[in-house]
């Protein structure tokens, strides 16, 4: 189903379900984007790969996990993840998303971007994260539009030892959650009550997505509407997902879906959450973040140019044809990276 095929009645019904607190949203790794339009999760994975290339045994893009070849680098990797998400700007899409009065938001990423947006704009909310070691918080109040519940399924970047980066991390996570009531009762209550589920940027292509959906009980109640904005290829796996979970794919463009839903909430007179921070404060904060991105890119470009110069000197001085050929390959690779970073820098500046 394409988003343009949704009729006004479909939008009206979806807005009514949100108003009745019968619709929860599940946020996946593909929702958040950088100003350049690149998915943040993909940029972060590439950054980790480039920075720790010699220390990583392998990278598995199909499931997003790493296998470290050297002991002791995981803390450094987690620090990179933490700093990356903390510096991430709040996009217009995320602002519109938090304004939509969902009463329960479940996130599959350890970043705090959604919570940070709620905090930035002084929006009342509750927050909890999954922990493999700490007891389940049963003091949470019932989720509501006025006091929404935000829940991070994969821990939090603000809590050491909860970020899932490796297969060992993930299997330890599964061991702690399977067969044990590790989800707060208010989360399970919201899931069981929901007649509609919205998946935003959900990683259906990952092998573990089905397992996680079942752990959350999302396969129950066949009459539920399950809307997804992340289209996937017609592989056997995708067909299984569609058939088992009766997923209705409504768009490949998550930003457009959030924008349209935001508009329909206004049309239906569903009160949106107010963004109480002044526009001037927002502009100052975002300008600082953008400037840091610009400075980082400039440093990366200069470092790349220095490496090119070093390889050019080695190529000139070497008598070994193979060494000269290796230097040429390195120079070409670096020049391509410099070209891409320069284009990204130009895009951010404008």
C-alpha positions in Angstrom: 0.0 0.0 0.0 1.4 3.4 -0.9 0.8 6.3 1.4 -1.1 8.2 -1.2 -3.7 5.4 -1.3 -4.7 6.1 2.3 -8.1 7.6 2.3 -9.3 10.4 4.6 -11.3 7.8 6.5 -8.1 5.8 7.2 -6.3 8.9 8.6 -9.3 9.9 10.6 -9.5 6.4 12.2 -5.8 6.4 13.0 -6.0 9.8 14.7 -9.1 8.6 16.7 -7.1 5.5 17.8 -4.3 7.8 19.0 -6.8 10.0 20.8 -8.4 6.9 22.5 -4.9 5.7 23.6 -5.3 2.5 21.6 -2.4 3.1 19.3 1.3 2.6 20.2 4.3 3.4 18.1 7.5 1.3 17.8 10.6 3.3 16.7 13.3 1.4 14.9 16.9 2.2 13.9 16.0 3.7 10.6 13.9 6.6 11.8 16.5 9.1 12.7 18.6 10.9 10.0 21.4 13.4 9.9 20.9 16.8 8.3 22.5 15.3 5.1 19.6 12.8 4.9 21.7 9.8 5.8 20.3 7.3 8.3 22.1 7.9 11.6 22.5 4.2 12.4 24.2 3.6 9.1 26.5 6.6 9.6 27.4 5.4 13.1 28.1 1.8 11.9 30.5 3.1 9.2 32.2 5.5 11.7 32.8 2.6 14.2 34.1 0.4 11.4 36.5 3.0 10.1 37.7 4.0 13.6 38.2 0.5 14.9 38.9 -1.4 11.7 42.1 -3.1 12.9 40.4 -4.1 16.2 37.3 -5.6 14.7 37.2 -9.2 13.6 34.1 -8.7 11.5 31.0 -6.6 10.9 27.6 -8.1 10.1 25.5 -5.5 8.3 22.5 -7.9 8.1 22.1 -7.8 11.9 24.1 -4.7 12.8 26.5 -6.4 15.3 30.3 -6.4 15.6 32.8 -9.1 16.6 35.8 -7.5 18.4 39.2 -9.1 17.7 41.0 -7.3 20.5 40.0 -7.3 24.1 39.3 -4.0 25.8 37.9 -1.9 22.8 34.2 -2.2 23.6 34.3 0.6 26.2 35.9 2.9 23.5 33.3 1.8 21.0 30.5 2.6 23.4 32.0 6.0 24.1 31.9 6.8 20.4 28.2 5.7 20.2 27.3 7.8 23.3 29.0 10.9 22.0 27.6 10.5 18.5 24.0 10.4 19.7 24.5 13.1 22.3 25.6 15.5 19.6 22.8 14.6 17.2 20.6 17.5 16.3 16.8 17.4 16.8 15.3 17.3 13.4 12.0 18.8 12.2 10.6 15.3 11.8 11.5 14.4 15.4 9.9 17.6 16.7 6.6 16.8 14.8 6.8 13.2 16.0 6.9 14.1 19.7 4.0 16.6 19.2 1.7 13.8 18.1 0.1 12.6 21.3 1.1 9.0 21.4 0.6 7.6 24.9 3.3 4.9 24.6 6.5 5.0 22.5 8.8 1.9 22.4 12.3 2.5 20.9 14.7 -0.2 19.7 17.7 2.1 19.9 19.8 3.0 23.0 19.9 6.7 22.0 18.1 9.3 24.1 17.0 11.5 21.2 13.3 11.1 21.8 13.6 11.7 25.5 16.0 14.6 24.9 13.4 16.2 22.7 10.7 15.8 25.3 13.1 17.3 27.9 14.2 20.1 25.6 10.7 21.3 25.1 9.6 20.7 28.6 7.0 18.0 27.7 5.8 15.9 30.7 6.6 12.2 30.3 7.8 9.1 31.9 11.0 7.2 30.8 12.3 3.7 31.4 14.9 1.5 29.8 15.5 -2.2 29.8 18.3 -3.4 32.0 19.7 -6.9 32.3 20.9 -6.3 35.9 18.6 -3.8 37.6 15.1 -4.8 38.8 12.0 -4.0 36.7 10.5 -0.6 37.6 7.0 -1.3 38.6 6.4 2.3 40.0 5.5 3.6 36.5 2.2 5.3 36.2 -0.3 4.3 33.5 0.6 5.6 30.1 -1.5 8.5 28.8 -1.5 11.3 26.3 -0.9 13.7 29.2 1.9 11.6 30.7 3.3 9.4 27.9 5.6 6.5 28.6 8.8 6.3 26.7 10.6 2.9 26.8 14.0 2.0 25.4 14.1 -1.7 24.7 17.8 -1.8 24.0 19.0 0.1 27.1 20.4 3.6 27.3 23.6 5.4 26.2 23.5 7.1 29.6 23.8 3.9 31.5 27.1 1.9 31.2 26.8 -1.7 30.1 23.4 -1.5 28.4 24.3 -0.6 24.8 24.1 -3.7 22.5 26.9 -3.7 20.0 28.1 -7.3 19.7 26.5 -10.7 19.3 27.5 -11.5 22.9 25.6 -8.4 24.1 22.6 -9.4 22.1 22.5 -13.0 23.2 23.0 -11.9 26.9 20.0 -9.6 26.3 17.9 -12.4 24.9 18.9 -14.7 27.8 17.8 -12.0 30.3 14.4 -11.3 28.7 13.2 -14.8 27.5 11.1 -16.5 30.1 11.3 -13.7 32.5 8.9 -10.8 33.0 11.5 -8.1 32.4 9.1 -5.6 30.8 7.3 -3.1 33.1 3.6 -4.0 33.5 2.6 -0.6 32.1 4.4 -1.4 28.8 2.7 -4.8 28.5 -0.7 -3.2 29.4 -0.3 -0.6 26.6 0.7 -3.3 24.1 -2.2 -5.6 25.1 -4.7 -2.7 24.9 -3.5 -1.5 21.5 -5.7 -2.0 18.5 -3.2 -0.3 16.2 0.6 -0.6 16.0 2.7 1.8 14.0 6.3 0.8 13.1 8.5 3.7 12.2 11.9 2.8 10.6 11.5 -0.7 12.1 14.3 -3.2 11.0 12.1 -5.9 9.6 15.1 -7.0 7.5 17.0 -8.1 10.6 16.8 -11.8 11.5 16.0 -11.0 15.1 13.0 -8.7 14.4 10.5 -11.5 14.4 11.8 -12.8 17.7 11.6 -9.4 19.3 8.1 -8.8 18.0 7.0 -12.1 19.6 8.7 -11.3 22.9 6.6 -8.1 22.9 3.5 -10.0 22.1 3.0 -8.1 18.8 1.9 -11.3 17.0 -1.2 -11.6 19.2 -4.7 -10.3 18.4 -5.0 -11.0 14.6 -7.5 -8.2 14.2 -5.0 -5.5 15.0 -3.9 -3.0 12.4 -0.1 -3.0 11.9 1.2 -0.1 9.9 4.8 0.1 8.8 6.7 2.8 7.0 9.8 0.7 6.3 9.3 -1.2 3.0 11.5 -4.2 2.4 12.4 -6.4 -0.6 10.2 -9.2 -1.7 12.5 -11.9 -0.3 11.2 -15.0 1.3 11.9 -13.5 4.7 9.9 -10.4 3.9 7.0 -12.5 2.7 7.0 -14.4 6.0 7.0 -11.2 8.0 4.1 -9.8 6.0 2.1 -13.0 6.3 2.8 -13.8 9.9 2.3 -10.3 11.3 -0.1 -9.0 8.7 2.0 -5.9 8.1 0.5 -3.1 6.0 3.3 -1.2 4.3 2.1 2.3 3.8 5.2 4.3 2.8 8.9 4.2 2.2 9.2 7.8 3.4 8.9 8.0 7.2 9.3 11.8 7.2 6.3 12.1 4.9 4.1 9.8 7.0 4.9 11.7 10.2 4.2 15.0 8.4 0.9 13.8 7.1 -0.2 12.3 10.4 0.7 15.6 12.1 -1.5 17.4 9.7 -4.4 15.1 10.2 -4.2 15.5 13.9 -4.6 19.2 13.4 -7.5 18.7 11.0 -9.2 16.4 13.5 -8.7 18.9 16.3 -6.5 16.5 18.2 -4.4 18.7 20.5 -0.8 18.5 19.7 1.9 18.8 22.3 3.3 22.3 22.6 7.0 23.0 22.0 7.7 25.5 24.7 11.3 26.3 23.9 11.6 29.6 22.1 12.6 29.5 18.4 15.7 31.6 19.2 16.9 29.0 21.8 16.3 26.2 19.2 18.3 28.1 16.5 21.2 28.8 18.9 21.4 25.1 20.1 21.1 23.7 16.6 23.7 26.2 15.2 26.2 25.0 17.8 25.6 21.4 16.8 25.9 22.1 13.1 29.1 24.1 13.7 30.6 21.1 15.5 29.7 18.9 12.6 31.3 21.3 10.2 34.5 21.5 12.3 34.7 17.7 12.6 34.3 17.3 8.8 37.0 19.9 8.2 39.4 18.0 10.5 38.6 14.7 8.8 39.3 16.3 5.3 42.6 17.8 6.4 43.7 14.5 8.0 42.8 12.8 4.7 44.8 15.3 2.7 47.8 14.8 5.0 47.6 11.0 4.5 47.4 11.5 0.7 50.6 13.6 0.8 52.4 10.9 2.9 51.4 8.1 0.4 52.4 10.3 -2.5 55.9 10.7 -1.0 56.1 6.9 -0.3 55.1 6.2 -3.9 57.8 8.5 -5.3 60.6 7.2 -3.1 59.7 3.5 -3.4 61.5 1.2 -5.8 59.0 -1.6 -5.2 56.3 -1.7 -8.0 53.9 -3.5 -5.6 54.4 -0.8 -2.9 53.8 2.0 -5.5 50.7 0.2 -6.6 49.5 -0.1 -2.9 50.1 3.6 -2.4 48.1 4.4 -5.5 45.2 2.4 -4.2 45.3 4.1 -0.8 45.5 7.6 -2.5 42.5 6.9 -4.7 40.5 5.6 -1.7 41.4 8.6 0.4 40.6 11.1 -2.4 37.2 9.4 -2.8 36.6 9.8 0.9 37.7 13.4 0.8 35.3 14.0 -2.1 32.4 12.5 -0.2 33.2 14.5 3.0 33.5 17.7 1.0 30.1 17.1 -0.5 28.6 16.4 2.9 30.3 19.6 4.3 28.9 21.7 1.4 25.4 20.2 2.0 25.5 21.0 5.7 26.6 24.5 5.2 23.7 25.2 2.9 
